[in-house]
Amino acid sequence: MKFWSAVFAAVFGMLLVRNRFLFVAPIHELGDSGANSIIVDQAKHFSLLVGNYSRLGFSHPGPGFIYVQAAGEWLFHDVLALVPTPWNGQLIALYALNSAMLATVTVIIGRCLRSWLAAGVALFTMVLLIANHPPVINSSWMPFVYVPTFLLLLFASASVTAGRSRDLWAVALGWGLLIHGHAVFLIFATALGGIAVVAALLRHHGRRVRLPRRGQGLLRRVEPSPVPVRTWLVAAGISIAFLVPIGVHTIAHWPGELGKYLSYGASARAGSHAVWPSLVYAYQYWWPVHTGWLSLLGIPFMVAVGYGVYRIREPFARAGLWLCILVSVLLVCYAYAGVDRIDDPYMGYFYWAVPMFLISCLAGWLTARWAPRLPAALPLAAAAMALALVPGFRTVAHDSQPAVPAALETLSHYANGRPIVVEVGGGDIGLDLPGLANWGRRKGIRLCLHDARWAFITTEQFICTPEEIINGVRVTRWSIEATDWPRSRELTRVGHSAFTTDPAGKVG
């Protein structure tokens, strides 16, 4: 527990130091962050049963990550008043979650390799890899948020598959959070967690375990390794807690979001790509250069890393290697049949956990075998130093729009106490409107959408009632660029949105 606490304090503390602006600078979040803040508020009232919205017209399975953000907003903004705006508190909670994930992963490595020095080196290696994509641990955008949790599930599943049942709780936690994330984790996370549980059951009864190991073939007999009842109960309790909101929502709104996933998967929108682009889709997360012959240099690197891990005698590393191969195959299949836009990489960001697992595991094993006896604090300090020096570990709040207060004041003055009924011009809701409506709620200004088809982004809360449509003041939202000239009858603008009036000023 001391080592876990040290890693958590180093990562979380350094993220807070690097992002100390969160304690003084108000962030007016729009974009995806603004849309997520709508359901964060619902989570604060324990009424949220689904996850963040998808551009495909449905919500992702569960609210786990959203409740973490809600806890941060409640604690750091509402109760302690340490931050000036709600989103700042949400982000700090995600820092804490990601730090806890990395700390747990580091402890798993240390126990499996029987060396805290090796665990520290593995952590330092992961931090260096994350430095290539710092938003992995300092962003609130969901495709990045999933990465540390998927890393935990991968490490914990490898540990349990290799015979360490004590990490079943971590498998349950990683699995539960991920199935509350993107819908595709219903496949990826369940595959990893299911293999770990089956391996634990087989070992419990002394059955043959299919775990390739050098010199022993594909099958080997193991001694019965009873898993304590308490271990099963804790893992089951965690899993059930995550299943409850999904089950309740599915039953109450049958077939719920699950029916929408099946409908999407069977539709032409799910994509159908050739094998080669699907392979390239998975390969891009291994090698940062994707142009010319330089892109081919990643192939021998991948082979060397995979072979190096294969040569390790530690069952944990061997189990992790095969799990990484499974995830890679699943990602290629997902790119082939499930990704609608094959040129858009964000849907596979979680796969960064695979090279992070293999490279950090190899670095840790080499340290455990060859390094002199040194204090584990040295690589931990090096990891903290990397967090302190790499520029990208300071969060960039892309979704923040300082013009929000002024825009709301202008709209409120125009409405003169009546609801602001927004029409979406050009059929594009843009990225600003949901967050602006939520900021209006925070300021006591009613801003709602006339068209109910946008409810999957704004929720029903911000769809106008018939009375509001009759009595409200209408404005129209148009997409703009920052350098565009003012539109006819423009009231105000914020981000990439301009709001205009019509001559009547009232919806009939």
C-alpha positions in Angstrom: 0.0 0.0 0.0 2.9 2.3 0.7 4.2 1.9 -2.9 0.8 2.4 -4.4 0.4 5.6 -2.3 3.8 6.8 -3.4 3.0 6.3 -7.1 -0.5 7.9 -6.8 0.9 10.9 -4.9 3.7 11.4 -7.5 1.4 11.2 -10.5 -1.6 13.0 -9.1 0.5 15.6 -7.3 2.5 16.4 -10.4 -0.6 16.7 -12.6 -2.1 19.2 -10.1 1.2 21.2 -10.0 1.4 21.3 -13.8 -2.3 22.3 -14.0 -2.6 24.6 -11.1 -4.4 27.1 -13.4 -7.5 25.0 -12.7 -7.6 26.5 -9.2 -7.8 30.1 -10.4 -8.9 30.2 -14.1 -12.6 29.9 -14.9 -13.2 27.4 -17.7 -16.4 27.8 -19.7 -16.6 24.4 -21.4 -18.5 23.9 -24.7 -17.9 21.1 -27.2 -18.0 17.5 -26.0 -17.1 18.7 -22.5 -20.1 20.9 -22.5 -22.4 18.2 -23.6 -21.0 15.8 -21.0 -21.5 18.5 -18.3 -25.3 18.2 -19.0 -25.3 14.5 -17.8 -22.7 15.2 -15.1 -25.4 17.4 -13.5 -27.8 14.5 -13.8 -25.3 12.2 -12.1 -25.0 14.7 -9.2 -28.7 14.0 -8.6 -28.2 10.2 -9.1 -30.6 10.2 -12.0 -28.2 9.2 -14.8 -28.3 5.6 -16.2 -26.5 6.0 -19.5 -23.1 7.3 -20.7 -22.0 10.1 -22.9 -23.6 10.6 -26.3 -22.4 9.2 -29.6 -22.4 11.1 -32.8 -24.2 8.0 -34.2 -27.4 9.0 -32.3 -27.3 6.9 -29.2 -25.7 7.0 -25.7 -22.9 4.8 -24.6 -23.7 2.0 -22.2 -23.2 3.4 -18.7 -22.5 6.4 -16.5 -19.4 5.2 -14.6 -16.9 7.8 -15.8 -19.6 10.5 -15.6 -20.2 9.8 -11.9 -16.4 10.2 -11.3 -16.6 13.6 -13.0 -19.7 14.4 -11.0 -17.9 13.6 -7.8 -15.1 15.9 -8.7 -17.5 18.8 -9.5 -19.4 18.2 -6.3 -16.3 18.0 -4.1 -13.9 20.5 -5.5 -16.4 23.1 -6.8 -19.6 22.8 -4.8 -18.3 21.8 -1.4 -14.7 22.9 -1.0 -14.9 25.8 -3.6 -11.3 25.1 -4.6 -12.0 25.7 -8.3 -13.9 28.6 -9.9 -16.0 26.6 -12.4 -17.6 23.1 -12.4 -15.5 21.6 -15.2 -12.3 22.3 -13.3 -13.5 20.0 -10.6 -14.5 17.3 -13.1 -11.0 17.3 -14.6 -9.3 17.0 -11.2 -11.4 13.9 -10.5 -10.2 12.4 -13.8 -6.6 13.2 -12.8 -7.2 11.2 -9.6 -8.8 8.3 -11.4 -6.0 8.0 -13.9 -3.4 8.3 -11.2 -5.1 5.5 -9.3 -5.1 3.3 -12.4 -1.4 3.9 -13.0 -0.6 3.2 -9.4 -2.5 0.0 -9.4 -0.9 -1.1 -12.7 2.6 -0.4 -11.2 1.8 -2.5 -8.1 0.7 -5.4 -10.2 4.0 -5.2 -12.1 6.0 -5.1 -8.9 4.2 -8.1 -7.5 4.4 -10.2 -10.7 8.1 -9.4 -11.3 8.9 -9.5 -7.6 10.8 -6.2 -7.8 9.6 -2.7 -6.8 12.6 -1.3 -8.7 11.3 -3.1 -11.9 7.9 -1.7 -11.2 9.3 1.9 -11.0 11.2 1.4 -14.2 8.0 0.1 -15.9 6.1 3.2 -14.6 8.9 5.5 -16.0 8.6 3.7 -19.3 4.9 4.2 -19.4 5.2 7.9 -18.6 7.7 8.3 -21.5 5.3 6.5 -23.8 2.3 8.6 -22.6 4.5 11.7 -23.2 3.9 11.1 -26.9 0.1 11.5 -26.2 -0.2 13.4 -22.9 -4.0 13.7 -23.1 -4.1 10.1 -22.2 -3.9 11.1 -18.5 -4.8 14.8 -18.5 -7.8 15.2 -20.8 -11.6 14.8 -20.2 -12.3 13.7 -23.8 -13.6 10.2 -23.5 -11.4 8.4 -26.1 -8.4 9.5 -24.0 -10.1 8.7 -20.7 -10.5 5.1 -21.6 -6.8 4.4 -22.0 -5.6 4.1 -18.4 -8.6 2.0 -17.5 -8.0 -0.3 -20.4 -4.3 -0.5 -19.3 -5.5 -1.6 -15.9 -7.8 -4.3 -17.3 -5.0 -5.6 -19.5 -2.5 -5.8 -16.7 -4.9 -7.3 -14.2 -6.2 -9.9 -16.7 -2.7 -11.0 -17.4 -2.0 -11.3 -13.7 -5.1 -13.3 -13.0 -4.6 -15.5 -16.1 -1.0 -16.2 -14.8 -2.4 -17.4 -11.5 -2.6 -14.4 -9.2 -6.3 -14.4 -8.3 -5.9 -11.5 -5.8 -6.2 -9.1 -8.8 -9.7 -10.3 -9.7 -11.1 -7.1 -8.1 -9.0 -5.0 -10.5 -10.3 -7.1 -13.4 -13.8 -6.4 -12.2 -13.2 -2.7 -11.8 -11.5 -2.2 -15.2 -14.2 -4.3 -16.9 -17.0 -2.4 -15.2 -15.7 1.0 -16.0 -15.0 0.1 -19.6 -18.4 -1.4 -20.4 -19.8 1.9 -19.1 -17.6 3.6 -21.7 -17.7 3.1 -25.4 -20.1 0.5 -26.6 -17.3 -1.5 -28.3 -15.9 -2.4 -24.8 -18.9 -4.7 -24.4 -16.7 -6.9 -26.7 -13.1 -6.0 -25.9 -13.4 -5.7 -22.1 -15.7 -8.8 -21.8 -13.2 -10.8 -23.8 -10.3 -9.9 -21.5 -12.2 -10.1 -18.3 -13.8 -13.4 -19.4 -10.5 -15.0 -20.1 -9.2 -14.0 -16.7 -12.2 -15.4 -14.9 -12.1 -18.7 -16.8 -8.4 -19.0 -16.0 -9.1 -18.4 -12.3 -11.9 -21.0 -12.4 -9.7 -23.6 -14.1 -6.9 -23.1 -11.7 -9.3 -23.3 -8.8 -10.1 -26.9 -9.8 -6.6 -27.8 -10.9 -7.7 -28.1 -14.6 -5.4 -27.8 -17.6 -4.8 -24.2 -18.6 -4.1 -23.3 -22.2 -1.1 -21.0 -21.6 1.8 -21.5 -24.0 5.1 -21.7 -22.2 8.5 -22.4 -23.6 9.5 -26.1 -23.3 6.1 -27.3 -22.0 3.8 -27.2 -25.0 0.4 -25.8 -25.2 -1.1 -27.7 -22.2 0.3 -28.1 -18.7 -1.1 -29.4 -15.5 -1.3 -27.0 -12.6 -1.9 -27.6 -8.9 -5.3 -26.6 -7.6 -5.2 -23.0 -6.5 -8.4 -22.3 -4.6 -9.5 -18.7 -4.9 -10.8 -17.3 -1.6 -14.5 -16.8 -1.4 -13.9 -13.2 -0.4 -12.0 -12.6 -3.6 -14.9 -13.9 -5.7 -17.5 -11.9 -3.7 -15.6 -8.6 -4.0 -15.2 -9.1 -7.8 -18.8 -10.1 -8.1 -20.0 -7.1 -6.1 -18.0 -4.7 -8.2 -19.3 -6.2 -11.4 -22.9 -6.2 -10.3 -22.7 -2.5 -9.2 -21.7 -1.7 -12.8 -24.3 -3.9 -14.4 -27.2 -2.5 -12.4 -27.6 0.9 -14.2 -27.3 -0.8 -17.6 -29.9 -3.4 -16.6 -32.3 -0.8 -15.1 -32.2 1.4 -18.2 -32.6 -1.5 -20.6 -35.6 -2.8 -18.8 -37.2 0.6 -18.3 -36.6 1.6 -22.0 -36.6 -1.8 -23.6 -34.5 -2.6 -25.6 -32.7 0.6 -24.6 -29.3 1.5 -25.9 -28.4 -2.2 -26.4 -31.0 -2.4 -29.1 -29.5 0.6 -30.8 -26.1 -0.9 -30.8 -27.4 -4.1 -32.5 -29.3 -2.0 -35.0 -26.2 0.0 -35.8 -24.0 -3.1 -36.1 -26.4 -4.6 -38.6 -26.6 -1.4 -40.7 -24.5 -0.2 -43.6 -23.3 2.7 -41.4 -21.1 0.3 -39.4 -18.6 0.2 -42.2 -17.2 -2.5 -44.3 -13.5 -2.0 -45.1 -10.8 -4.0 -46.8 -8.4 -6.1 -44.8 -5.3 -4.0 -45.5 -6.7 -0.6 -44.3 -8.0 -2.5 -41.2 -4.5 -3.8 -40.5 -3.0 -0.3 -41.0 -5.7 1.0 -38.6 -4.2 -1.2 -35.8 -0.6 -0.6 -36.8 -0.9 3.2 -36.5 -0.9 3.0 -32.7 2.5 1.3 -32.7 4.5 3.7 -34.8 4.2 7.5 -34.8 5.5 7.9 -38.4 2.9 7.1 -41.1 4.5 8.5 -44.2 6.9 6.9 -46.7 9.4 4.1 -46.0 9.9 5.4 -42.5 6.5 4.0 -41.6 7.9 0.5 -42.2 10.5 0.8 -39.5 7.9 0.1 -36.9 7.5 -3.5 -38.1 10.9 -4.8 -36.9 10.3 -2.8 -33.7 7.0 -4.6 -33.1 8.5 -8.0 -33.8 11.5 -7.3 -31.5 9.2 -6.2 -28.6 6.9 -9.2 -29.1 9.7 -11.7 -29.3 11.4 -10.1 -26.2 8.3 -10.5 -24.1 7.8 -14.1 -25.5 11.3 -15.0 -24.2 10.5 -13.9 -20.7 9.8 -16.9 -18.4 7.5 -15.0 -16.2 3.9 -16.4 -16.8 2.5 -12.9 -16.3 4.4 -11.6 -19.3 3.5 -14.6 -21.4 -0.2 -14.3 -20.5 -0.1 -10.6 -21.3 1.5 -11.2 -24.7 -1.3 -13.6 -25.7 -3.9 -11.2 -24.4 -2.3 -8.4 -26.4 -2.5 -10.5 -29.5 -6.2 -11.1 -28.8 -6.9 -7.4 -28.5 -4.9 -6.7 -31.7 -7.0 -9.3 -33.6 -10.2 -7.8 -32.2 -9.2 -4.3 -33.2 -8.5 -5.4 -36.8 -12.0 -7.0 -36.8 -13.5 -3.9 -35.4 -11.8 -1.7 -38.0 -12.9 -4.1 -40.7 -16.6 -4.3 -39.7 -17.4 -1.7 -37.1 -15.5 1.6 -37.7 -17.5 3.9 -39.9 -14.6 6.3 -40.6 -11.5 4.3 -41.1 -9.3 7.5 -41.3 -10.4 8.7 -37.9 -8.1 7.1 -35.2 -9.8 8.2 -32.0 -12.1 5.1 -31.8 -9.0 3.0 -31.2 -7.0 5.2 -28.8 -7.5 2.6 -26.1 -5.3 0.2 -28.1 -2.3 2.3 -27.0 -2.4 0.2 -23.9 -1.1 -2.8 -25.9 2.4 -1.4 -26.8 2.5 0.3 -23.3 2.0 -3.1 -21.7 4.6 -4.9 -23.8 7.3 -2.3 -23.7 6.9 -1.5 -20.0 6.8 -5.2 -19.1 9.9 -5.8 -21.1 11.7 -2.8 -19.4 10.6 -4.0 -16.0 11.8 -7.6 -16.6 15.2 -6.5 -17.9 15.5 -4.3 -14.8 14.6 -7.1 -12.4 17.1 -9.4 -14.1 20.1 -7.2 -14.9 19.9 -3.9 -12.9 21.9 -3.5 -9.7 20.1 -3.1 -6.5 18.8 0.4 -6.4 16.0 2.1 -4.4 12.7 2.1 -6.2 12.4 5.8 -5.5 14.8 6.6 -8.3 12.7 5.6 -11.3 9.6 7.0 -9.4 11.4 10.3 -9.1 12.4 10.1 -12.8 8.7 9.5 -13.8 7.7 12.5 -11.7 10.4 14.6 -13.4 9.1 13.6 -16.8 5.6 14.7 -15.8 7.1 18.0 -14.6 9.1 18.8 -17.7 7.1 17.5 -20.7 5.1 20.4 -22.0 2.1 18.4 -23.0 1.3 17.3 -19.4 -0.2 20.8 -18.9 -3.8 20.4 -20.0 -5.1 22.5 -23.0 -8.7 23.3 -22.5 -9.7 23.3 -26.1 -13.4 23.5 -25.3 -13.2 26.6 -23.2 -14.9 29.7 -24.6 -14.4 32.8 -22.5 -17.2 34.5 -24.5 -19.9 32.4 -22.9 -21.0 34.9 -20.2 -21.2 37.8 -22.6 -23.2 35.7 -25.1 -25.6 34.5 -22.5 -26.1 38.1 -21.2 -26.9 39.3 -24.7 -29.4 36.4 -25.4 -31.0 36.9 -22.0 -31.4 40.7 -22.6 -33.0 40.0 -25.9 -35.4 37.4 -24.5 -36.4 39.7 -21.7 -37.3 36.9 -19.3 -38.9 34.6 -21.8 -37.4 31.2 -22.9 -34.9 31.3 -25.7 -36.0 28.9 -28.4 -33.1 27.9 -30.6 -33.6 26.8 -34.2 -30.7 24.9 -35.8 -29.8 26.6 -39.1 -28.4 24.5 -41.9 -29.1 21.2 -40.1 -25.9 21.4 -38.0 -26.1 21.7 -34.2 -22.4 22.3 -34.0 -20.3 21.8 -30.8 -21.2 24.9 -28.9 -25.0 24.8 -28.4 -25.3 22.0 -25.8 -22.7 23.4 -23.5 -24.2 26.9 -23.9 -27.6 25.7 -23.0 -26.1 24.0 -19.9 -24.3 27.2 -18.9 -27.7 29.0 -19.3 -29.2 26.6 -16.8 -26.3 27.3 -14.3 -27.1 31.1 -14.7 -30.8 30.7 -14.5 -31.4 31.4 -18.2 -33.7 29.0 -20.1 -32.3 28.1 -23.5 -33.8 25.2 -25.3 -34.0 23.6 -28.8 -37.0 23.6 -30.9 -36.1 20.3 -32.7 -36.4 17.2 -30.5 -34.2 15.1 -32.8 -31.2 16.7 -31.0 -32.2 15.2 -27.6 -29.5 12.5 -27.9 -26.9 15.3 -27.4 -28.7 17.8 -25.2 -31.0 15.3 -23.4 -34.8 15.9 -23.1 -34.0 18.6 -20.5 -33.1 21.1 -23.2 -35.8 20.3 -25.7 -38.5 23.0 -25.6 -42.0 22.2 -24.3 -45.0 23.2 -26.4 -45.6 26.1 -24.1 -42.1 27.4 -24.5 -42.3 27.1 -28.3 -45.5 29.3 -28.1 -44.3 31.9 -25.6 -40.5 31.9 -26.2 -38.3 34.1 -28.3 -36.7 32.5 -31.3 -33.1 32.7 -32.3 -31.3 30.7 -35.0 -27.9 29.1 -34.6 -25.6 29.1 -37.6 -22.1 27.5 -38.0 -19.4 30.1 -38.6 -15.6 30.5 -38.6 -14.0 32.9 -36.2 -13.0 35.2 -39.1 -16.4 35.3 -40.8 -18.2 38.7 -41.1 -21.3 39.2 -38.9 -24.4 37.6 -40.3 -27.7 39.5 -41.0 -29.5 40.2 -37.7 -26.7 38.6 -35.7 -27.2 39.0 -31.9 -24.0 37.4 -30.6 -21.5 34.7 -31.4 -19.5 32.2 -29.4 -17.0 29.7 -30.7 -18.2 28.5 -34.1 -21.8 29.6 -33.5 -23.6 32.8 -34.5 -27.1 33.5 -33.1 -29.5 35.6 -35.3 -33.0 36.8 -34.8 -36.0 36.9 -37.2 -38.2 40.0 -37.6 -41.1 38.7 -35.6 -38.9 37.8 -32.6 -41.4 35.3 -31.5 -42.3 31.7 -32.3 -45.8 31.3 -33.6 
